[in-house]
Each structure stands twice: as C-alpha cells, then as structure tokens.
C-alpha cells in the first residue's frame, strides 16, 4: 500500500529499506539503511530513537494537501479528506512500530515525546488520534519549511531561505518603551486573531529599540503562528513573488523592512507605495509590513527641492510624504534622558545579574555614555556587555 498524501515517503531511501527489512532481513540492505540514517542523524541533529525521530522530521516537513489544509483550517477539514488521511496514518503507525535501527544502536529502551503519543494512540482509536494530533500540530506550527524556521530571507535564485539563528530578544528585555510596545503588541495580536491590523512604521533616534521591538514580537508569538520575512530595498522587485509564496497559508507573516530610507535620487519608493497599498493586486490578509527608520518620512528632503525649479513643488512633496502615510500605525522612539538611561542600565544589570553597587554603576554608566555617543538603549546594553 502506498501513501496518498505523504508521497515523499513512498520513495524515501531510508523508509524503503526499512520496509524491505520488515518483510525479509538482508544484511546489505540493513547496512545501507543504517549508513543513511546515521548521515541524517548528523545533518538533522537527531538523537535517541533515530528512526522514529526521522519519521517525525518527514511528517513535519511534508507539504501536501492534508498538511496545508490542516495548517489553514486545523481540525475543520473536509470529511472525505480526513478519511483518506486515515489510510496514511495506518502506514505511519506501522513505521513507528519498527525498532530495527534502535535495536542495532542499543537505543530500544530510549524514549522521547513521540513514544507517549504513540502509546496513547495504540490504546485509543489509533489512526484517529494520530490524525487529530497532526492536524493540531500543523495548525499551530505550520507545515514544511514554515515549520522548521521562524524567520526567512529572500534569495532570487532559491526563493525564501530559512534563518537558523534568530535574535533571541524578548519583549521583557526592552525597557522604557512601554507605550510603543503595547501599541505594537495590540496591533500584532489583532493580526493573529484575524482582526483589522495596520502596517507599522517605527521611526526615531538610533539605538532606541525599534528593530528589537519587531524581532521580539517573533519570539513572543511564534507559537501562535507568526513568521517573519526579512526584506531589503533590493528585494522590492520580488515583493509579489514573495507574497505569492505565503498567500493562502494558515500562518501569519510580518515582512520586516529594517532601517528603511531613501535618498532623493532613489525612486524605489514609488514602486513600494503600490506594493503596500494602492496596486491592483491587494496584499493578502495574512501579511503585514513592519518597517523601521531613522526618518519620519523615509525619503531624504533638501531645501533646494523646496526652493527649486519645480512649478508644482507641493505635489512633489506630497508624493514623497505619501509613502510614510501608507503605514497606518506610526510609533516614535526618542533618545532617553539621563534618568531614563540609568533606569535602562539598572534593569539590564538585574537581568544579567551584574553585581556592582548602584552608585558605582551609575558613575560608570554616565562616563560610558559621555564617551560612546550619547544615551540610548543600545549604549546601555553595550555598557552592560563591557561589565560582563
């Protein structure tokens, strides 16, 4: 019997060899299967019940009609689709019973999270329980590459590329920007719940936490289906291709434009205006754009422009200002005064368990900001790093 949805299982070299061994033991096939599995153990960082973990990896990474439908609708999938999926569940359960590789490696008695699930499904409605588990799993974490990574970047040759190591910053680590955090949290939660949400522009002084706020949202809401796509100005040309990749998926995507600004001779902003709002093709409901910039209006302006030869100078100004206006949520980040700067220092010292008397910490922090370019959250963090 062949897999209906998980067709990649039908031709997988390890699974095909395991199935052969289940029918008839062959030492050569066994050695081939073991060698392939050990290679996967290294590249995928598998441990303990290696073959079962490999099956779990294949289940998580498979993008098929069942997994993508479950990602979007959860348990509310078509009854006929569900019945067909149960046929695949029976085959998966048979694979999970196999201990050939574990016996060889002395891992037969090792357990991991799947064993508990397997023990439950073997005693209670076998296929149905596994099917329900997988639909819930895909709904929460997504299928395929969207399951494996929480953030992506664009490569014109290979499409969306997963980012393995994301900044681990959390919202609790951000100090003295409570209003901005709460506004961004509310907007993002509305987005995740399917309510109306705005594209957001975070602008203001350097080092005040604009980018950190956006990155912290990913760590806060990853388990609720949030993913992020890190995009640069050079990638605007591929915006529609990127949106096409995620349109219709069950997850929510923030397209993150960090440190966005344009010089007066750069005209990409005209293209971006249509991308955000105003083009024929509308942005899907599962995509928002969050941008950070040191400039409120994103595009550099000069006095020469205002006093230049353009007859309709006001129209030119409005054209440049209209890009920033397309962000429905605009949040200002300003450099802290000395008291706020010291508050950030003291809070960071607590978070990182810096054992320095407060008066000495205050004195050193003030000296540091005088030498290192003024007060900001970034300067405070760099000061704490120097003590560590």
C-alpha positions in Angstrom: 0.0 0.0 0.0 1.3 3.4 -1.0 1.0 6.8 0.8 -1.8 9.0 -0.6 -0.7 12.4 0.8 2.8 11.8 2.1 4.0 10.6 -1.3 7.6 11.5 -0.4 7.5 8.6 2.0 7.0 6.2 -1.0 10.4 7.0 -2.5 12.4 7.9 0.6 15.6 5.7 0.5 15.6 5.0 4.3 11.9 4.1 4.6 12.0 1.9 1.5 14.9 -0.1 3.0 13.2 -0.3 6.4 10.1 -1.7 4.7 12.2 -4.3 2.9 13.8 -5.3 6.2 10.4 -5.7 7.8 9.5 -8.2 5.0 12.8 -10.0 4.9 16.1 -9.3 6.7 19.0 -8.6 4.4 22.4 -7.6 5.9 23.4 -5.5 2.9 20.1 -3.5 3.0 20.4 -3.2 6.7 23.9 -1.7 6.4 22.7 0.7 3.7 19.7 1.8 5.9 21.9 2.3 8.9 24.5 4.3 7.0 21.8 6.6 5.5 20.2 7.1 8.9 23.5 8.0 10.6 24.1 10.6 7.9 20.7 12.1 8.7 21.5 11.9 12.4 24.4 14.3 11.8 22.7 16.7 9.4 19.4 16.9 11.2 20.7 16.6 14.8 18.6 13.5 15.5 19.0 11.7 18.8 17.7 8.7 20.8 15.1 6.8 18.7 16.7 7.8 15.5 14.3 6.2 13.0 11.2 7.5 14.8 12.7 10.9 15.0 13.4 10.7 11.3 9.8 9.8 10.6 8.7 12.8 12.7 11.0 15.1 10.7 9.5 13.9 7.5 6.0 14.4 8.8 6.8 18.0 9.9 8.5 18.9 6.6 6.0 17.4 4.2 3.8 19.9 2.3 0.8 18.1 0.9 -2.9 18.7 0.6 -3.6 17.3 4.0 -0.8 19.2 5.9 -1.5 22.5 4.2 -5.3 22.2 4.7 -4.7 21.4 8.4 -2.3 24.4 8.6 -5.1 26.6 7.5 -8.2 25.0 9.0 -7.0 22.9 11.9 -9.4 20.0 12.7 -12.1 21.6 10.5 -11.1 19.7 7.3 -13.3 18.0 4.8 -14.6 14.7 5.9 -13.5 12.9 2.7 -10.0 14.3 3.0 -9.9 13.2 6.6 -10.9 9.6 5.7 -8.2 9.5 3.1 -5.7 10.8 5.6 -6.5 7.9 7.9 -5.1 5.5 5.4 -1.8 7.3 5.6 -2.0 7.3 9.4 -2.2 3.5 9.4 1.1 3.3 7.4 2.8 5.8 9.6 1.8 3.8 12.7 3.3 0.7 11.2 6.6 2.7 10.6 6.6 3.9 14.2 6.4 0.3 15.4 9.7 -0.5 13.8 12.7 -0.8 16.1 15.2 -2.3 13.7 17.6 0.6 13.9 17.1 1.2 17.6 17.9 -2.4 18.4 21.1 -2.2 16.4 22.3 1.0 18.2 21.3 -0.1 21.6 18.5 2.5 21.9 15.5 0.3 22.1 14.5 1.5 25.5 15.2 5.1 24.9 12.1 7.3 24.9 11.1 10.7 23.5 7.9 12.7 23.2 6.6 10.6 20.3 6.5 7.5 22.4 3.9 9.0 24.8 1.8 9.9 21.8 2.2 6.5 20.2 1.3 4.7 23.5 -1.9 6.8 23.6 -2.9 6.2 20.0 -2.2 2.4 20.3 -4.7 2.2 23.1 -7.3 4.7 21.9 -8.5 4.9 18.3 -5.1 4.5 16.7 -5.4 6.3 13.4 -7.9 8.9 14.5 -5.8 10.1 17.4 -2.7 10.4 15.3 -4.6 12.3 12.6 -6.1 14.7 15.2 -2.6 15.2 16.7 -1.1 16.1 13.3 -3.9 18.5 12.3 -3.4 20.4 15.6 0.3 20.3 15.1 0.2 21.8 11.5 -2.4 24.4 12.6 0.0 25.6 15.4 3.4 25.3 13.8 2.7 25.1 10.0 4.0 22.6 7.5 7.3 22.2 5.6 9.9 24.9 5.8 7.4 27.2 7.7 7.5 24.6 10.4 11.3 24.4 10.6 12.1 28.1 10.7 10.6 31.1 12.3 12.2 33.7 10.0 13.2 33.9 6.4 15.1 36.0 3.9 14.7 36.2 0.1 17.2 34.8 -2.4 16.4 35.5 -6.0 17.7 32.1 -7.1 16.3 29.9 -4.3 13.3 31.8 -3.0 12.6 32.0 0.7 15.6 30.8 2.8 15.1 29.9 6.4 17.2 31.8 9.1 18.5 29.2 11.5 19.7 31.5 14.3 17.3 34.4 15.1 17.9 37.2 17.7 16.6 35.7 21.0 15.5 39.1 22.4 12.2 39.2 24.3 9.7 42.0 24.9 10.6 41.9 28.6 14.2 42.8 27.7 13.0 46.1 26.2 12.9 48.9 28.8 11.5 52.4 28.7 9.4 52.0 25.6 6.2 50.6 27.2 3.8 52.7 25.1 5.4 51.7 21.8 5.5 48.0 22.9 1.8 47.9 23.9 0.7 49.6 20.6 2.7 47.1 18.6 1.5 44.1 20.7 -2.1 45.1 20.3 -1.7 45.6 16.5 0.1 42.2 16.2 -2.5 40.3 18.3 -5.3 41.8 16.2 -3.4 40.5 13.1 -3.0 37.0 14.6 -6.7 36.8 15.6 -7.8 37.8 12.0 -9.0 41.3 13.0 -8.1 44.5 11.2 -4.4 45.5 11.7 -2.2 48.2 10.3 1.2 48.2 8.6 3.6 49.8 11.1 6.4 52.3 10.9 8.7 52.6 13.8 10.9 55.7 13.5 13.2 57.8 15.6 16.6 58.0 17.1 19.3 55.4 16.6 19.6 52.7 19.2 16.3 53.2 20.9 14.8 49.7 20.3 12.9 50.0 17.0 14.3 46.8 15.4 14.4 45.0 18.7 10.7 45.5 19.3 9.9 43.9 16.0 12.3 41.0 16.5 10.9 40.4 20.0 7.4 40.0 18.6 8.6 37.0 16.6 9.9 35.3 19.7 6.7 36.1 21.6 4.2 34.9 19.1 6.0 32.2 17.1 3.9 29.5 18.8 0.7 31.4 17.7 1.6 31.1 14.0 3.7 34.2 13.5 6.6 34.1 11.0 8.8 36.9 9.7 10.4 37.7 6.3 13.4 40.0 6.5 13.5 42.1 3.3 15.8 44.7 2.0 15.2 47.5 -0.5 17.0 45.5 -3.2 14.3 42.8 -2.8 11.3 45.1 -3.6 11.4 43.9 -7.1 10.4 40.4 -5.9 7.7 41.5 -3.5 4.8 40.0 -5.5 6.7 36.7 -5.8 7.3 36.6 -2.0 3.6 37.4 -1.3 2.6 34.6 -3.7 4.6 32.1 -1.7 2.7 32.8 1.5 -0.7 33.8 0.2 -3.3 31.3 1.3 -1.1 29.7 4.0 -2.5 29.3 7.5 0.3 31.2 9.2 0.7 35.0 9.6 3.7 36.8 8.1 5.3 40.1 9.0 7.5 41.5 6.2 10.3 43.3 8.1 12.0 46.3 6.4 14.8 47.3 8.8 16.5 50.7 8.6 14.4 51.8 5.6 15.2 55.1 4.0 15.7 56.6 0.5 17.9 59.2 -0.9 16.3 61.8 -3.2 17.7 60.1 -6.3 16.4 56.7 -5.3 13.0 56.0 -6.9 12.2 52.6 -5.5 9.9 54.2 -3.0 7.4 54.8 -5.9 7.2 51.1 -6.5 6.9 50.4 -2.8 3.9 52.7 -2.4 1.9 50.5 -4.8 3.1 47.3 -3.0 1.9 48.5 0.4 -1.4 49.9 -0.7 -2.8 51.1 -4.0 -1.9 48.4 -6.5 -4.3 46.3 -8.4 -3.2 43.1 -6.6 -4.1 43.5 -2.9 -1.9 42.4 -0.1 -3.2 39.2 1.5 -4.8 39.2 4.9 -2.0 37.0 6.4 0.7 39.6 5.6 1.7 42.8 7.3 4.6 45.2 6.8 6.6 46.5 9.7 9.4 49.0 8.9 11.9 50.8 11.0 13.7 54.1 10.0 15.6 57.0 11.5 13.5 59.2 9.2 9.9 60.0 9.9 9.0 60.5 6.2 11.5 57.8 4.9 12.7 59.9 2.0 15.5 62.5 2.2 14.4 66.1 1.5 16.6 69.1 0.9 15.9 72.9 1.0 16.9 73.0 -2.7 14.0 70.9 -3.5 11.6 73.2 -1.7 13.1 76.2 -3.4 13.9 74.6 -6.7 12.5 74.9 -10.2 9.6 72.5 -9.8 6.4 74.5 -10.6 4.3 72.2 -8.5 6.6 71.7 -5.6 3.8 70.9 -3.3 2.8 67.9 -5.4 6.4 66.6 -5.3 6.4 66.9 -1.5 3.1 65.1 -1.2 4.4 62.3 -3.4 7.3 61.8 -1.1 5.3 62.0 2.1 2.6 59.6 0.8 4.9 56.6 1.4 5.0 57.1 5.2 1.3 57.8 5.2 0.6 54.2 4.0 1.7 52.9 7.4 -1.5 53.1 9.5 0.5 52.8 12.7 3.4 55.2 13.3 5.4 54.9 16.5 8.1 57.4 17.6 11.2 56.3 19.5 13.3 59.0 21.2 16.6 59.0 23.0 16.1 58.7 26.8 17.1 61.5 29.2 19.7 60.7 31.9 17.2 59.3 34.4 15.6 57.0 31.8 19.0 55.9 30.5 20.1 55.0 34.1 16.8 53.1 34.5 17.6 51.0 31.5 21.1 50.4 32.9 19.8 49.3 36.3 17.2 47.0 34.8 19.7 45.4 32.4 22.1 44.9 35.3 19.4 43.0 37.1 18.6 40.9 34.1 22.2 39.9 33.6 23.0 39.6 37.4 25.6 42.3 37.4 26.8 42.6 41.0 28.0 46.2 41.2 26.9 48.7 43.8 24.3 51.2 42.4 26.4 54.3 43.0 29.4 52.8 41.2 27.1 51.5 38.4 25.6 55.0 38.0 29.0 56.7 37.8 30.4 54.2 35.3 27.3 54.4 33.1 27.4 58.2 32.9 31.1 58.1 31.9 30.3 55.4 29.3 27.6 57.4 27.6 29.8 60.5 27.5 32.5 58.6 25.6 30.3 56.4 23.5 28.0 58.7 21.6 25.2 59.7 23.9 22.3 58.0 25.6 20.2 55.1 24.1 19.1 51.6 24.9 21.9 50.3 22.6 24.6 52.3 24.5 23.2 51.0 27.8 23.4 47.4 26.5 26.9 47.9 25.3 27.9 49.3 28.7 26.4 46.2 30.4 28.3 44.0 27.9 31.5 45.7 28.9 30.9 44.8 32.5 30.2 41.2 31.6 
